[in-house]
Amino acid sequence: MPKIFAPGERYKENYDERDIEQVVKATKKGLSKQQASKKYGIRKATLQFRLSNKFKKTGHGSPPILTQDKKSF
């Protein structure tokens, strides 16, 4: 039975970024998604999202405007 959340509440797992990177590397080396998710304890849906084209890791804020040449005075 699915979990029912209160308004404004969501399910959120906090994974260590290094652990997720290890799982992604393991799947790229040939381990199946299901085996990797069980071995490392990371949900299969999280792994599938990280392997998809939808995931893009970005920094906070807008990108810098100046190039490396203009930064040094």
Buried (B, 14 or more C-beta within 10 A) or exposed (E): EEEEEEEEEEEEEEBEEEEBEBBBEBBEEEBEBEEBBEEBEBEEEBBBEBBEEEEEEEEEEEEEEEEEEEEEE
